[in-house]
Amino acid sequence: MSTASSFPVKPGASPGPARACWVTAPGRAEIRGETVPPPGAGEVQVRALHSGISRGTETLVFRGEVPPGEYERMRAPFQAGDFPGPVKYGYCNVGVVEVGPAELLGRPVFCLYPHQTRYVVPAGAVLPLPAQLPPGRAVLAANLETAVNALWDAAPRIGDRISVVGGGVVGLLVAWLAARLPGCEVEVVDTHAARHSIAEALGARFASPGAATPEADLVVHASGQPEGLATALRLAGFEATVLELSWYGRRPVTLPLGEAFHARRLRLQSSQVGQVATAQRGRWSHRRRLALALSLLAQAPVLDALLTDCADFEALPQVLQRLSQGAPDTLCQRIDYP
C-alpha cells in the first residue's frame, strides 16, 4: 500500500464526468453518471482512491430494510435520494484533493462520502490522513470510530474480562482496542472458525459460542444476529453490562429475558456512532473523534488483516449483491478506483 504522502494533481483540474453507485431498488444497484459542479469558495474537489463497504448498515440499505420511521435518522452525511431507493449511500471514502486550498492540495483525505469517483464537498468535510497511514487502510476509519464510541459507552475497567460476540470488522476493532487496556482479557466469540487467527493477531482469544468463557465483566455484541445477542446475555457475569452494537433494521428480535436475566441484574445498553458517547460529548466533536480513529489506524499495520477483499469500482453492484447474501469469509470489502 502507498503511504499518505502527497499525490500529483493537475493545476486547475476540472471535475469532469463522475460515476457513482446507486441502490435503485431493494436488492438492485447500478453505476450511474454524475454531474459534479466546479468547487466554489471554501470547497474542495476530491478524486476517490478507495472506499469501504460498512457491511452491517450498507447491506440493510441494499436490501431495503431501513424502517420507514428511521429514514431521516439513517441519512448519511452526503446521501442523495431517499430510502428505499433510488439512493446513493455510503460513508467510507478516501481520496486525494485535486482542487482546494494549498494546505490540502494533493493530500489524501478521508470523507464520509458515498461510493463515487470524484466529488466536491466543503473543505471542512475532509480530514487529511496522518503521514504514516496508507490510504488503503484508511477505509476502516468509520468502523474504528464506531468501536471507539462503543468503548466510551461501555467504560471498561482495568483488568476486566471482556467478551466480544461477533467477529466482524466492528467486533474485531472493539477487541483490538480493548486488548490494549492494561490487564484486560479479551475473547472474540464467533461461529466462523476462520476468525481465530485474526483475533489472536489483534491480541484477543477466540472461542466458538459453545466454548466461550462465561462470567464476563463486559460483553459487547456485534454479530448482527439475535442468536448472538442471546449468547452475549448468557456470557455476562453478575451485574455486567451487555453493550449492543448491532442494528437489525426491520427485523424483530426475541430475547431470553427470563431465565437468569433479572437474578444476575444484567444491564443491556445500546450504542450507536451517530452521537458522541455521553461521557465525552462535552469535549469531543465528531471531527475530533474521527481524527482519533485515523491516528490509531496509522499506528496499526496489524489491522490490514481486516481488509480481506478488494474489487474495482465498476464491480460494486455485483459486490453488494454478494455481500447481501452472506459472504462469511469477507471482513472489510474495499473498493478501488481507477
N, C-alpha and C positions, 0 to 999 in steps of 0.2 A: 504493500500500500504506500502511496505517496504521503509525505508529511504535509503539515498545514502551512507550508510556505506560500508565497505569492504565486499566482498563476498569470500567464501572459494575457493581456487584453488589448484589443484594438482601440486606439483613440477614437472617441465619438461613436463607438459601436451602437448600432440601432437594434431595437428589439427584433424586427423581422418576424417571420411566422413562428408560432409556437404550437406545441401539441400537448394535450392533457388527457388524462384518463377520467372518464365519467362512468358512474354507475347509472345506466339508462333505465333500468327496471330491476326489481328483485331478481338476483341471480344472473344478471347480464351487465357487461361493461364493454366499453369501446374507447378507442383513441380518437379524439376529435381535434380539429384545428382550432386555434385560439387567436384572437386579436389582442395584442399586447400594446397598450398605449406607451408613448415615449415617457421616460421618467420626468417628473416635474421637480420643483424645488423641494428639497428635503426627502427625495425618494432615491432608491437605488434600483438598478436593473441587475438581475441575477440570472446566471446560466446554471442550470442544475447539473450536478455531478453524480449524485446518488440520492435516492430516497429509500425509506424503510417502510414496511407494512406493519402497523401495530395490529397484530393478529386478532386479539380479542375484540376490539372495537370495530376494526375495518371489515372483518368477516360478517359481523352483525349488520353493518351498514350494507354490505354487498347482498346479503340475503333478505334485506328489507325488514329486519327485526327490531328496528328502533321503535319503541312505543310512541304513539301519537302525542301523548302527554309530555314526552321528553324531546320533541322536535327542536324547540328553541334552545333548551339547555345543552343539547348534544351538538350544536353547531360548532364546527372547527373555526379557528380564527379567520381563515381566508376561504372558507367554503363558498362555493357557488351552487345555485339551485337549492332544492328543498328535498327532504325525505318524503317518501321513499325513493324518489328519483324523478327525473334525471338530477344527479347531484355529483359535484366534484368535491371529493373528501380526502383528507389526509393531513398529517402534521409532523412529518419527519423528513424534511428536505434539506440537503446540504448542497451548496452551490458556490460559485465564485462571482464576486461583484464585477460586472463589466462597465457599468456607469454609476458614478456616485462621488461622494467626497473623497479627497485624496487619501485620507486615513483608512478608507475601506477599499479603494480601487485595487483590484487584483487579489483581494483577500478571500480565502474560503470562509464561508459563514454558514450558520445553522438558522433555519427559519421554519416556523410552524405553517408550512405551505403544503397544499396537495401535490399530487404527482403530476408535474408539468415541466416541460423542457426549459422554459425561460419565463420570467415573471418580473413584475415591478411592484415594489412594496415600500412603505415608509422606511427610512433608514433605521429608525428605532426598532423595527420589527426583526432585524437580523442581529445575530451575535457572532463576532469573529471567533474562529476556533483558536484555542491555545496553540502555541507554536509546535508542540510535540504531538498534537492529536491528528492522526491520519483522517482525511475526510471520510473514508470508507467506514471507519469505526464510529464516527460522529452520528450516524443514523440511529444509534442506540440512545441518544440523549433524552428523547421524550420518555422512553421506558425507564431510564435511570432516574429521571426526575420523579416519576411515579413511585419508584422504590424508595427514594429519599423521603418523599412526603409520607409514605406508609410508615417508615420507621420513626419519623417525627410524631405521627399519630399514635403509634404503638408504645413509644417511650421505653424501649428495652433497658434493662439494668445490667451493670457489670456482673458477669458470672451467670447470666440467665441461660436456661436450656430452651432453645428456640427451634420450633418445628415449622418448616415452610412446606405446605401442602400444595403441590403443583409446580413442576419443574419446567415451566415455560420461560420465556425471556424475563418477564417481570419477577416471577418467583425466584429465578436464579440470581437476578440482580439484588433482590432483597437478601438472599442467602449470602451473597458476596459481601455486601455491606455489613450484615450482622456478624459474619465470621471475623471481621476486623475489630470487633469490640472486645476489650480485654476479658478473658476468662469465659466468654460465651461459647457454648457448644451448639452447633447448628446442624440440623438434619433436614435434608430435602427428601420429601416423600412424593413418589410418583409411580404410576403404573408402567411407565416406559423405562425399561432397564437400561437403555442407551444413555440415559441422563447420568448414570453412575459416574463415569469418568469425568464429565464436565463438572458435576457437583464437587467432586474431590479436588479438581484443579482450582476451584474457587474457594477452597478451604472448608467445605462442609462434608458431612457424611451423607450417605444415600441409603434409603430404605424403601421397599415396597410398602403399600398400605398395611398389609398383614403383618409385616415385621417391624413397623415403625415403633420408636421408643415412646411410651406413654408418659404422663405426668410432666408435660412441658410447662414452663413458666409463661411462654408466649407462643401462640400459634398464628401464623399468617397464612391465609388461604388465597391461592391464586390459580386454581386449576380451571376455573370456569365451569365446573360441573357440580351439581347438587350433591353427588356422592362424595366429592372431595370435601365439601363443607361438613358433611356428616362425619367424615374421617377426622377433620380438624377438631370438631367438638369432642370426639372420642379421645383424642390425644391430649387435650387440655387438662392440666392439673387443677387442684383446688384453688378457686378464686382467680384463675388465669384469664387472660384476655384472648379472644379469638378475633383477629382482625380480618375483615372480609374485603378483599381487593377485586374479586370477580364481579363482572356485570353481566346479567343474564338477559338483558333486553326484555322481550315479552314473555319469556319462559317462566312459569310458576315454579317455585322451589318448595319442596316439602322437607321439613327438618325433624329429627328426633328430639323434640324439646321436652319429652317426658324423660323416662329413664333417670339418669343421674344429673341432668342439666341443672335443676334447681338445687339439689343437695350439694353439688360442687360449687354453687354460686358463680357460675361462669358469666363472663361479660362478652357479649357479641357486639362488635363495633364495626361500622363501615368506614372506609377510607376512599377518597376519590381525589384525583390530582387537580380538578378544576378550581379548588380553593386551597390556598396555602394552609397547612395544618394549624389548628387553633393556637397552639403554644408559640408558634413562630410568626404568626400573622402580623403582629405589631411592628416587626422589624424586617421581615423578609418580603420582598416583592416577587412576582412570578419571574421577572427577569433575573433577579439575583439567584433564585433557586435554579433556573436553567443554566446560568453561568457556573454554578457549583457542579451540576451534573457534567458539563463539558470539561471542567478542570479535573474531575475524578476520572473521566474516561481517558484523559491524556496520560494519566499515571498507570494505566491498566491494560497493557497488551494482552493479558490473560483473557480479557473479555472478547477478543477476536474469535474465540471458540464459539461464541453465540451466533456469529454470522455464518450460518450453515449453508445458505442458498443464495445465489446471485442469478439475476436474469436481466436481459436487455429490456429497455423501456417498452418497446413495441410489443413485447410478450406479456405485458402486465394484465390485460383482461384474462388471458389463459391462466396466469399465476393466481389471480384472485379466485377463479373457479376451482383450481386445485386446492388452495388453502381452505376454501369454504367446505370442502368435502372431507377434511381431516388433516392429511399430510403430517402424521405424527413425528416423522423424522426431521421436520423443519422447525428450527427455532426462529431466528430472525431472517426474514426474507428481504434481501437488499435488491433494489432496482438500480441498474447502472445506465447512465445516459451517454449518448454519442458525443 
